[in-house]
Amino acid sequence: MQESQKHIIPNVSHGCGEQPVEEPESYSWPPIPSVDHQASSDEVIQGTQLSVQHLAQYCTHESSSGTSTYHPVHSSPSSIGFSANGSPTSHPDLQNYQSCGSPVNQSCLSNDTDDLGHKMRELESVLLGNDLDAFDMYAITDELGPNQLSSEAENWEQMMEMISRGDLKEVLCACAKALANSDMSTTELLMSNLRQMVSVSGEPIQRLGAYMLEGLVARLASSGSSIYAALRCKEPASAELLSYMHILYEICPYFKFGYMSANGAIAEAMKDESRVHIIDFQVAQGSQWITLIQALAARPGGPPQIRITGIDDSTSAYARGGGLGLVGQRLSRLAESCNVPFEFHAAGISASEVQLENIEVRPGEAIAVNFAFMLHHMPDESVSCQNHRDRLLRLVKSLSPKVVTLVEQESNTNTAPFLPRFAETLSYFRAVFDSIDVALPREHKERINVEQHCLAREIVNIIACEGMERVERYELLSKWKSRFIMAGFSPYPLSSLVNGTIKTLLQSYSEKYTLEERDGALYLGWMNRVLVASCAWR
């Protein structure tokens, strides 16, 4: 059992932490609310309303390559525009940044007030030129004591040194810290500098930085939810083109890893069953079940009768070009070609609204339940007293399933406070963007679209939104295990055959991907960062 780790965002002169934000493995339900020593997210957001008007002119990301176009979200008060070189355009108001803190060394402090004022003006001349109207340092020295002035000056000097180093990660973390502390002047200054450092067509950290910055801007303007909705993946107009999600599915093994490991557990649990009922709580395009139907068709003794209940709300139609009926037709044609008795039941309802009456269970069926990349969308006890996350697990347990599969991002963006959550998001998606950089050339016409429409919305939601509006709430597998055990489940270890199948899959991808089997679960990572975890329960 790992010990819980306390993550603290360091001073502006240092970078963010690299490791996942761990929580204590012990899980109490419901937890006693804790009081954060820092201002709450709602307080921070309320305290920043004065700066919203500064952000009203921003437009959403546009590709600099000319090969992909994303129209601005005019209804959103806060998004970021990009210039022809792929860098965010600066807002004119933010260029006229003013501050009462100017870099002053301790040596500048003197008991002689006139001498102090003279030295302050000398420093201003060096830093700002002859335009001294923007700062009235005499007024400042009258209002601030020597110690406070020195502290402010030292912080300013550290910040300017950090900016001059050009460490994008460091500046992003400093900006997040300033925003969390409601330090609007520092926030706007850092945002102005960040716009010159990020690019949707640059290095992985620059591309990620563009969307992290958009999340910060949206949080400042309290418009994260509107940007999240606008950035949803969209099906291309041409039926011949693959959707952006399918491109991501092909170039990176994250989805294939999750689907194959879950299918392996289901196939093994159902090897002796003649009637199989699979309940998929986020069926999406139904791609996961293609390989399972083909595998069960080749089963010794003949295939079982398969029935799939596909749950998905109507808003997911954008990812498949139509309603759940399309999924049923596609899978029915496949099953027919494989001589597999098949039936599809469409449940067009949000998973958080599912009740027993929405799931048609028939006597004699062996039930398998699939939670692939979806449970983290369910609000838990930290968001709502209804706690749909645990409610669904208890509902599924009442069905007495033979196997329940879970695939989730190995990260904590659920209960982590804003600053640790920002650092965790930066660490997690840095690995994702690095892996995409290996798979698709930077000049590839679809790469910007994939990142912009399939990843940016999650990043913005994690950073900018709070409460019910924050729907991307990842949890570490240790926390998921506690939830499943509390609901009455016991682990169903994945077989070595599944492990071998995944290893074969990874051979066609970069050698930097890692696979680890631990305590009956599988972990897929990029270099030293675990990204996806898969396990099964019964």
C-alpha positions as MATLAB code, in Angstrom:
seq = 'MQESQKHIIPNVSHGCGEQPVEEPESYSWPPIPSVDHQASSDEVIQGTQLSVQHLAQYCTHESSSGTSTYHPVHSSPSSIGFSANGSPTSHPDLQNYQSCGSPVNQSCLSNDTDDLGHKMRELESVLLGNDLDAFDMYAITDELGPNQLSSEAENWEQMMEMISRGDLKEVLCACAKALANSDMSTTELLMSNLRQMVSVSGEPIQRLGAYMLEGLVARLASSGSSIYAALRCKEPASAELLSYMHILYEICPYFKFGYMSANGAIAEAMKDESRVHIIDFQVAQGSQWITLIQALAARPGGPPQIRITGIDDSTSAYARGGGLGLVGQRLSRLAESCNVPFEFHAAGISASEVQLENIEVRPGEAIAVNFAFMLHHMPDESVSCQNHRDRLLRLVKSLSPKVVTLVEQESNTNTAPFLPRFAETLSYFRAVFDSIDVALPREHKERINVEQHCLAREIVNIIACEGMERVERYELLSKWKSRFIMAGFSPYPLSSLVNGTIKTLLQSYSEKYTLEERDGALYLGWMNRVLVASCAWR';
ca = [
       0.000    0.000    0.000;
       1.440    3.324   -1.045;
       1.448    6.205    1.347;
      -0.501    9.287    0.418;
       1.634   12.035   -1.008;
       1.232   15.701   -0.254;
       1.735   17.827   -3.354;
       2.574   21.477   -3.020;
       3.063   23.866   -5.905;
       6.427   25.481   -5.225;
       7.374   29.105   -5.633;
       7.392   30.693   -9.081;
      11.062   29.940   -9.464;
      10.411   26.189   -9.589;
       8.390   23.826  -11.790;
       5.402   21.624  -11.135;
       5.521   18.143   -9.670;
       5.681   15.155  -11.991;
       3.937   12.371  -10.107;
       0.208   11.599   -9.982;
      -1.646   13.265   -7.164;
      -2.101   10.363   -4.782;
      -4.882   10.047   -2.265;
      -4.960    7.885    0.833;
      -5.931    4.367   -0.100;
      -8.402    4.144    2.740;
     -11.768    5.355    1.560;
     -14.528    6.556    3.834;
     -18.046    7.145    2.533;
     -19.249    9.756    2.629;
     -16.121   11.718    3.604;
     -16.193   14.499    6.140;
     -15.847   17.784    4.237;
     -12.484   19.388    4.782;
     -11.616   23.040    4.852;
      -8.874   24.057    2.440;
      -6.453   26.631    3.794;
      -6.423   28.263    0.404;
      -9.370   30.107   -1.046;
     -11.999   27.844   -2.543;
     -12.345   27.619   -6.311;
     -15.653   29.456   -6.246;
     -14.099   32.240   -4.162;
     -11.222   32.539   -6.597;
     -13.567   32.710   -9.548;
     -15.812   35.255   -7.876;
     -12.772   37.321   -6.987;
     -11.641   37.552  -10.587;
     -14.756   38.969  -12.188;
     -13.090   42.385  -12.567;
     -10.739   40.919  -15.156;
     -13.417   39.273  -17.291;
     -13.795   42.283  -19.514;
     -10.087   42.037  -20.387;
     -10.783   38.634  -21.953;
     -13.925   39.335  -23.942;
     -12.147   39.698  -27.286;
     -10.372   36.361  -27.326;
     -11.315   33.812  -29.984;
     -10.858   30.045  -29.871;
      -7.806   28.166  -31.188;
      -7.248   28.170  -34.929;
      -4.783   26.056  -36.797;
      -1.830   27.926  -38.184;
      -1.283   25.368  -40.909;
      -4.242   26.423  -43.015;
      -5.310   22.827  -43.400;
      -7.761   22.707  -40.522;
     -10.245   25.352  -39.531;
     -12.014   25.815  -36.257;
     -14.519   28.628  -36.094;
     -14.453   30.924  -33.106;
     -16.928   30.352  -30.336;
     -18.442   33.818  -30.291;
     -20.710   32.994  -27.395;
     -17.759   32.263  -25.170;
     -16.326   35.242  -23.318;
     -12.934   33.655  -22.923;
     -10.909   31.774  -25.422;
      -7.564   32.430  -27.005;
      -6.698   33.582  -30.504;
      -3.601   32.463  -32.342;
      -1.516   34.407  -34.805;
      -0.141   33.091  -38.047;
       2.834   31.487  -36.324;
       0.594   29.510  -34.026;
       1.181   31.652  -30.951;
      -1.693   33.199  -29.041;
      -2.322   36.822  -29.869;
      -1.884   39.255  -27.039;
      -4.749   41.292  -25.686;
      -3.870   44.994  -25.909;
      -5.134   45.693  -22.405;
      -2.821   43.096  -20.957;
       0.200   44.605  -22.663;
      -0.298   47.758  -20.612;
       0.382   45.800  -17.465;
       0.928   47.935  -14.425;
       2.197   46.887  -11.050;
       3.304   48.494   -7.851;
       6.129   45.975   -7.519;
       9.373   46.718   -9.340;
      12.574   44.678   -9.006;
      14.385   46.226   -6.096;
      17.410   44.739   -4.392;
      17.809   44.828   -0.631;
      20.666   47.256   -1.130;
      18.223   49.821   -2.443;
      16.666   50.222    0.990;
      18.115   53.086    2.942;
      17.251   55.039    6.023;
      17.533   58.118    3.930;
      14.175   58.581    2.191;
      15.542   60.862   -0.502;
      18.333   58.420   -1.298;
      15.821   55.578   -1.473;
      13.614   57.503   -3.867;
      16.604   58.400   -6.042;
      17.729   54.777   -6.299;
      14.198   53.628   -7.058;
      13.975   56.071   -9.937;
      17.327   54.865  -11.257;
      16.023   51.321  -11.306;
      12.879   52.458  -13.097;
      14.942   54.209  -15.738;
      16.900   51.047  -16.425;
      13.861   48.761  -16.539;
      11.224   50.996  -18.081;
      13.124   53.639  -19.983;
      11.990   57.227  -19.701;
       8.289   56.424  -19.462;
       7.856   56.767  -15.716;
       4.206   57.796  -15.856;
       3.063   54.184  -15.532;
       4.609   53.911  -12.029;
       4.571   56.325   -9.160;
       7.233   54.845   -6.943;
       7.212   57.762   -4.534;
       3.579   57.030   -3.765;
       4.409   53.363   -3.296;
       7.259   53.978   -0.912;
       4.961   56.142    1.146;
       2.337   53.395    1.402;
       4.587   50.365    1.806;
       7.079   49.799    4.546;
      10.682   48.860    3.663;
      10.219   45.164    4.466;
       7.050   44.791    2.391;
       8.597   46.714   -0.470;
      11.638   44.493   -0.382;
       9.518   41.344   -0.405;
       7.432   42.586   -3.319;
      10.551   43.545   -5.221;
      12.210   40.186   -4.643;
       9.097   38.324   -5.836;
       8.964   40.527   -8.911;
      12.639   39.902   -9.622;
      12.148   36.141   -9.287;
       9.230   36.273  -11.695;
      11.137   38.264  -14.303;
      14.074   35.877  -14.039;
      11.727   32.938  -14.519;
      10.196   34.535  -17.629;
      13.634   35.267  -19.038;
      14.606   31.583  -18.658;
      11.753   30.676  -21.008;
      10.713   27.596  -19.030;
       7.130   27.172  -20.247;
       6.191   24.633  -17.600;
       7.492   26.923  -14.855;
       5.599   29.951  -16.161;
       2.366   27.953  -16.534;
       2.570   26.812  -12.926;
       3.352   30.335  -11.734;
       0.348   31.670  -13.638;
      -1.904   29.027  -12.099;
      -0.589   29.922   -8.652;
      -1.189   33.622   -9.217;
      -4.735   32.915  -10.398;
      -5.404   30.707   -7.386;
      -4.213   33.532   -5.132;
      -6.424   36.086   -6.944;
      -3.289   38.029   -7.914;
      -4.776   39.474  -11.085;
      -1.905   41.758  -12.062;
       0.595   38.889  -11.961;
      -1.872   36.552  -13.667;
      -2.393   38.922  -16.575;
       1.318   39.620  -16.928;
       2.130   35.909  -17.050;
      -0.725   35.221  -19.480;
       0.646   37.945  -21.742;
       4.078   36.286  -21.716;
       2.615   32.796  -22.122;
       0.923   33.820  -25.349;
       4.349   34.367  -26.830;
       5.599   30.979  -25.626;
       2.851   28.534  -26.692;
       1.873   27.298  -30.150;
      -0.597   24.712  -31.423;
       1.977   23.691  -34.047;
       5.152   23.632  -31.953;
       6.839   21.248  -29.546;
       4.571   18.972  -27.472;
       4.935   21.184  -24.400;
       4.083   24.272  -26.496;
       0.964   22.625  -27.890;
      -0.150   21.417  -24.489;
       0.687   24.829  -23.056;
      -1.714   26.456  -25.524;
      -4.628   24.455  -24.143;
      -3.485   24.775  -20.535;
      -3.423   28.535  -21.074;
      -6.891   28.412  -22.584;
      -8.058   26.613  -19.460;
      -6.574   29.341  -17.251;
      -8.159   32.093  -19.335;
     -11.513   30.307  -19.217;
     -11.224   29.879  -15.458;
     -10.469   33.569  -15.072;
     -13.584   34.433  -17.085;
     -15.670   31.617  -15.556;
     -16.509   30.304  -19.037;
     -14.948   26.847  -18.939;
     -18.185   24.944  -19.490;
     -19.061   26.828  -22.689;
     -15.617   26.179  -24.184;
     -15.846   22.519  -23.134;
     -19.116   22.122  -25.025;
     -17.796   23.931  -28.099;
     -14.653   21.779  -28.317;
     -16.449   18.409  -28.493;
     -15.189   16.055  -31.162;
     -17.137   16.479  -34.383;
     -17.705   14.032  -37.197;
     -16.181   15.249  -40.484;
     -18.664   16.326  -43.129;
     -17.412   13.707  -45.573;
     -18.526   10.137  -44.825;
     -15.205    8.856  -46.248;
     -13.092   10.597  -43.632;
     -12.356    9.063  -40.259;
     -13.517   10.980  -37.236;
     -10.872   12.671  -35.152;
     -11.524   10.222  -32.365;
     -10.851    7.313  -34.702;
      -7.557    8.885  -35.750;
      -6.583    9.115  -32.095;
      -7.738    5.510  -31.674;
      -5.392    4.396  -34.453;
      -2.246    6.393  -33.664;
      -2.123    5.712  -29.919;
      -2.826    2.386  -28.170;
      -4.740    3.807  -25.196;
      -8.231    2.886  -26.391;
      -7.158   -0.402  -27.967;
      -5.399   -1.356  -24.747;
      -8.540   -0.673  -22.732;
     -10.907   -2.420  -25.114;
      -8.702   -5.478  -25.624;
      -8.047   -5.997  -21.930;
     -11.743   -5.665  -21.104;
     -12.751   -7.980  -23.941;
     -10.219  -10.556  -22.777;
     -11.725  -10.596  -19.298;
     -15.260  -10.895  -20.710;
     -14.323  -13.674  -23.137;
     -12.709  -15.690  -20.375;
     -15.621  -15.221  -17.964;
     -18.123  -16.252  -20.676;
     -16.219  -19.182  -22.160;
     -18.834  -21.732  -21.035;
     -21.962  -19.579  -21.386;
     -24.561  -20.025  -24.125;
     -26.391  -16.718  -23.586;
     -24.360  -13.580  -22.975;
     -25.733  -10.148  -22.134;
     -23.203   -7.283  -22.294;
     -24.228   -3.977  -20.739;
     -22.030   -1.179  -22.062;
     -22.471    2.062  -20.140;
     -20.871    4.141  -22.910;
     -21.179    2.297  -26.173;
     -20.057    5.266  -28.335;
     -19.476    3.866  -31.849;
     -19.500    0.250  -30.693;
     -15.928   -0.313  -31.883;
     -14.977   -2.261  -28.777;
     -17.305   -5.160  -29.579;
     -16.075   -5.914  -33.088;
     -13.114   -8.017  -31.942;
     -15.125   -9.715  -29.173;
     -17.866  -10.822  -31.563;
     -15.209  -12.193  -33.909;
     -13.469  -14.001  -31.036;
     -16.668  -15.558  -29.709;
     -17.596  -16.644  -33.233;
     -14.477  -18.828  -33.288;
     -15.132  -20.352  -29.869;
     -14.926  -24.171  -29.756;
     -18.419  -25.600  -29.663;
     -19.926  -22.613  -31.441;
     -20.666  -19.012  -30.498;
     -23.083  -18.023  -27.757;
     -26.164  -15.917  -28.279;
     -25.043  -12.327  -27.689;
     -27.178   -9.397  -26.608;
     -25.673   -5.951  -26.114;
     -27.373   -3.134  -24.249;
     -25.754    0.081  -25.427;
     -26.168    3.078  -23.132;
     -25.344    6.521  -24.443;
     -27.120    9.867  -24.254;
     -28.175   11.760  -27.349;
     -25.322   14.277  -27.124;
     -22.865   11.532  -28.103;
     -24.368   11.315  -31.586;
     -21.695   13.770  -32.777;
     -19.057   11.048  -32.401;
     -20.794    8.554  -34.667;
     -22.826   10.660  -37.086;
     -26.202    9.492  -35.794;
     -28.158    7.779  -33.045;
     -27.671    4.438  -31.333;
     -29.537    2.738  -34.153;
     -26.430    3.095  -36.311;
     -24.395    1.168  -33.743;
     -26.955   -1.637  -33.643;
     -27.061   -1.920  -37.422;
     -23.283   -1.987  -37.716;
     -22.827   -4.685  -35.083;
     -25.783   -6.715  -36.369;
     -24.238   -6.861  -39.842;
     -20.924   -7.960  -38.367;
     -22.534  -10.661  -36.217;
     -24.504  -11.953  -39.163;
     -21.343  -12.238  -41.236;
     -19.792  -14.272  -38.385;
     -22.897  -16.454  -37.894;
     -23.339  -15.201  -34.341;
     -26.897  -14.887  -32.957;
     -27.088  -11.223  -32.015;
     -29.446   -8.644  -30.581;
     -28.864   -4.973  -29.791;
     -30.864   -2.970  -27.268;
     -30.431    0.812  -27.463;
     -30.767    2.770  -24.228;
     -30.523    6.432  -25.172;
     -30.103    7.780  -21.666;
     -27.331    9.356  -19.650;
     -25.508    6.830  -17.484;
     -26.205    8.949  -14.411;
     -29.937    8.471  -15.019;
     -29.897    4.706  -15.538;
     -32.248    2.714  -13.322;
     -33.010   -1.021  -13.230;
     -36.033   -0.561  -15.483;
     -33.752    0.805  -18.236;
     -31.853   -2.487  -18.364;
     -33.812   -5.436  -19.665;
     -32.427   -8.486  -17.881;
     -33.697  -11.894  -18.956;
     -33.524  -15.162  -17.017;
     -30.685  -17.477  -17.992;
     -28.389  -14.758  -19.283;
     -24.807  -14.398  -18.091;
     -24.235  -10.687  -17.571;
     -21.068   -8.741  -18.291;
     -20.881   -5.015  -17.515;
     -18.419   -2.714  -19.216;
     -17.174    0.592  -17.762;
     -14.604    1.788  -20.295;
     -13.442    5.388  -19.903;
     -16.819    6.512  -18.555;
     -17.157    6.202  -14.772;
     -14.989    9.278  -14.247;
     -17.801   11.315  -15.811;
     -20.141   10.349  -12.986;
     -20.333   12.862  -10.108;
     -19.388   11.386   -6.753;
     -20.000   12.318   -3.131;
     -17.707   15.359   -3.430;
     -20.052   16.864   -6.033;
     -23.542   15.648   -5.240;
     -25.282   13.867   -2.408;
     -26.747   11.546   -5.057;
     -23.265   10.154   -5.722;
     -24.031    8.470   -9.053;
     -20.525    7.041   -9.192;
     -21.163    4.669   -6.297;
     -24.881    4.337   -7.025;
     -24.146    2.800  -10.430;
     -21.773    0.274   -8.877;
     -24.411   -0.815   -6.380;
     -27.011   -1.055   -9.144;
     -24.687   -3.224  -11.240;
     -23.916   -5.429   -8.249;
     -27.649   -6.102   -7.839;
     -27.626   -7.670  -11.331;
     -25.194  -10.403  -10.152;
     -22.857  -10.034  -13.156;
     -20.230  -12.660  -13.921;
     -17.701   -9.961  -14.705;
     -17.429   -6.158  -14.600;
     -14.624   -4.450  -16.518;
     -13.111   -1.079  -15.624;
     -10.782    1.011  -17.787;
      -9.807    4.477  -16.587;
      -7.143    7.155  -16.849;
      -4.599    6.718  -14.064;
      -4.737   10.217  -12.659;
      -6.460   12.201   -9.938;
      -8.392   15.218  -11.185;
     -11.480   14.515   -9.089;
     -10.966   15.744   -5.545;
      -7.549   17.363   -5.933;
      -7.573   21.133   -5.236;
      -6.923   23.447   -8.161;
      -3.130   23.820   -7.935;
      -2.297   20.088   -7.531;
      -4.894   19.339  -10.193;
      -3.240   21.781  -12.586;
       0.182   20.192  -11.990;
      -1.275   16.703  -12.434;
      -3.002   17.677  -15.690;
       0.236   19.154  -17.016;
       2.175   15.991  -16.138;
      -0.429   13.578  -17.480;
      -1.144   15.267  -20.796;
       2.538   16.049  -21.385;
       3.038   12.297  -21.763;
      -0.014   12.041  -24.041;
       1.185   14.870  -26.299;
       4.691   13.392  -26.408;
       3.257   10.069  -27.574;
       1.211   11.779  -30.299;
       4.320   13.647  -31.444;
       6.010   10.315  -32.141;
       3.001    8.957  -34.070;
       2.084   11.990  -36.195;
       4.465   14.526  -37.775;
       3.961   18.050  -36.490;
       3.006   19.243  -39.949;
       0.343   16.519  -40.316;
      -2.906   18.181  -41.349;
      -5.027   16.211  -38.873;
      -2.798   16.341  -35.812;
      -3.936   19.798  -34.739;
      -7.566   18.767  -35.242;
      -7.099   15.631  -33.139;
      -5.498   17.526  -30.258;
      -7.826   20.476  -30.544;
     -11.126   18.591  -30.689;
     -10.371   15.432  -28.714;
      -7.967   16.501  -25.962;
      -8.288   20.255  -25.490;
     -11.862   20.035  -24.243;
     -10.850   17.698  -21.426;
      -7.904   19.887  -20.446;
     -10.049   23.023  -20.401;
     -12.756   21.312  -18.362;
     -10.314   20.007  -15.738;
      -8.664   23.403  -15.282;
     -11.495   25.872  -15.780;
     -14.547   24.210  -14.259;
     -15.722   23.395  -10.756;
     -18.712   21.656   -9.205;
     -21.157   19.930  -11.540;
     -19.600   21.656  -14.558;
     -16.323   19.769  -14.072;
     -17.147   16.385  -15.621;
     -13.620   15.117  -16.365;
     -12.960   13.688  -12.881;
     -10.255   11.000  -13.136;
      -9.381    8.837  -10.155;
      -6.443    6.567   -9.424;
      -7.068    2.826   -9.548;
      -6.480    2.580   -5.804;
      -9.565    4.743   -5.273;
     -11.616    2.760   -7.810;
     -10.689   -0.421   -5.969;
     -12.053    1.014   -2.744;
     -15.311    1.904   -4.461;
     -15.739   -1.547   -6.006;
     -14.959   -3.318   -2.739;
     -17.462   -1.134   -0.882;
     -20.111   -2.047   -3.474;
     -19.510   -5.737   -2.736;
     -17.254   -6.743   -5.635;
     -14.107   -8.850   -5.508;
     -11.181   -8.686   -7.957;
     -11.225  -10.806  -11.109;
      -7.534  -11.006  -12.083;
      -6.779  -10.620  -15.769;
      -5.247  -13.730  -17.284;
      -1.727  -14.020  -18.642;
      -3.295  -14.544  -22.085;
      -4.693  -11.020  -21.972;
      -1.284   -9.697  -20.932;
       0.360  -11.465  -23.849;
      -2.200  -10.090  -26.296;
      -1.542   -6.545  -25.139;
       2.224   -7.025  -25.436;
       1.723   -8.134  -29.033;
      -0.395   -5.046  -29.668;
       2.281   -2.712  -28.333;
       4.912   -4.124  -30.687;
       3.344   -2.094  -33.486;
       3.773    1.131  -31.515;
       6.701    3.040  -30.068;
       9.060    1.188  -27.731;
       8.529    3.994  -25.225;
       5.165    2.537  -24.242;
       5.300    0.462  -21.087;
       3.084   -2.351  -19.790;
       2.974   -3.440  -16.174;
       0.926   -6.150  -14.492;
       0.328   -5.500  -10.816;
      -2.176   -7.023   -8.375;
      -4.289   -8.485  -11.161;
      -4.515   -5.191  -13.078;
      -2.742   -3.914  -16.183;
      -1.136   -0.472  -16.468;
      -0.234    1.161  -19.784;
       2.231    4.021  -19.684;
       4.452    6.295  -21.730;
       8.040    6.100  -20.496;
       7.862    6.614  -16.720;
       4.262    7.900  -16.610;
       1.319    5.467  -16.202;
      -1.631    6.688  -18.267;
      -4.354    4.004  -18.324;
      -5.302    1.226  -15.906;
      -7.503   -1.784  -16.645;
      -8.967   -4.361  -14.257;
     -11.977   -6.651  -13.793;
     -14.366   -7.478  -10.933;
     -17.044   -9.996  -10.049;
];
